[in-house]
């Protein structure tokens, strides 16, 4: 009689002993301590930075005096949060973020209204997305409300860096990384959630500047079953080379197409909207790609859709989240039915599009030669900025 092979049992025991083996630890991790704003400690810098004149600010180049830092371990959960002087991180060369891209981030802003009060814009949306991104790459999650409380304290503390002028803000960058020292591939046993801040000026300092796009089908930003709907650093680096190639041909950004049908997905690192007139009914439609797993759930995307349904629908507009192709856009342009197109994102709010290069031709996106933005683009910018800066009291604007 043949004896049973002991190999499966040996392998099972070996996996249990490995500190980096992939195991279901959700129940144990769920019982670990969450972020505790009440345990916050603050160490103020001894060398405060000089405030730059607003006109000298360059996006992402200037940083505030402090940073917010919260460590996490698989044995202790979230440790006490700290606001400390802005400083370099010290990480072992074997830290897993360097080797396997355990990293996700958010982009959000703090605004100062005409009375000097600091506000956040829909921070709960950023927290939900950050948790979704972190969970997808086996990093820890947290209670969004607790982290918003810490962000609020941090933003209020750094308020002197926000210029008191329309269009200026404090760009907030929460970032989470796996910090376990290991070359093994598995859930990190430790992580760091930190946030830095950069004062920024208007995306268009002298007013709107419509961009030209290259419809890109030779490279893919995201695919079904992938992580294109997450805000992972690993999604951004592969897009740089196609962007440089488009720039060599005279275009500002890529319009990412997908599949043989050439479905329109996103523009650069922004969500994409098109306003057209329906060929059959003559009705005006504002449309964007649906959240099918390849599209990032942009906070501005969601805001534009909500405002369009609230304020454009009563004017007869239809608002659609659906798949549409580059051929459909080109046909609408040829018929004079493509009214306008724009991208949406935290940095610019909205970014108008003038032309799209596709199959050896330029598709006109509805703007006249002396026009830099369409009516919907301008109205969306005005509506959203009015909420961000407190001109319009709205649930999306959080007072600190």
Beta strands, then each sheet from edge to edge (+ up, - down):
strand 1: 41-42
strand 2: 66-73
strand 3: 77-78
strand 4: 82-85
strand 5: 103-105
strand 6: 108-112
strand 7: 118-121
strand 8: 169-178
strand 9: 190-200
strand 10: 211-216
strand 11: 253-258
strand 12: 263-267
strand 13: 270-277
strand 14: 284-288
strand 15: 318-321
strand 16: 338-345
strand 17: 349-358
strand 18: 361-364
strand 19: 397-399
sheet 1: 1+ 4+ 2- 3+
sheet 2: 1+ 4+ 2- 9+ 8- 5+
sheet 3: 1+ 4+ 2- 9+ 8- 6+ 7- 19+
sheet 4: 15+ 14+ 13- 12+ 11- 10- 17- 16+
sheet 5: 15+ 14+ 13- 12+ 11- 10- 17- 18+
end
